[in-house]
Amino acid sequence: MNYTVIVAEDEELLLNNLVHKIEKADPDFQVIGTARQVHRLSRWWNR
């Protein structure tokens, strides 16, 4: 089973580390998007 993930974090270093850890934790997880600001995430989500 595959899982798609969107990661939101305002600190760039933490965002990059979270993405790396998620992708490394399990090949079933795929990060399909990131956002440093919540309003950008909500715009992406409502496409």
Buried (B, 14 or more C-beta within 10 A) or exposed (E): EEEEBEBBBEEEEEBEEBBEEBEEEEEEBEBEBBBBEEEEBEEBEEE
